[in-house]
């Protein structure tokens, strides 16, 4: 768990919740959506699959014209 905390802090977050909030904000997604994905994937995927999925969802919403 200490390794993850260090990774969150390296990203400028004090905790996982701060990190998830930042990921949601950067990708224009609701925080609840990002939390749900993160909970399903588990903490070990916060810096891997979570980012890829959020970027993909953001890309789909941009292509649909939902995000400006």
Order of alpha helices (4+ residues) and beta strands (2+ residues): alpha-alpha-alpha-alpha
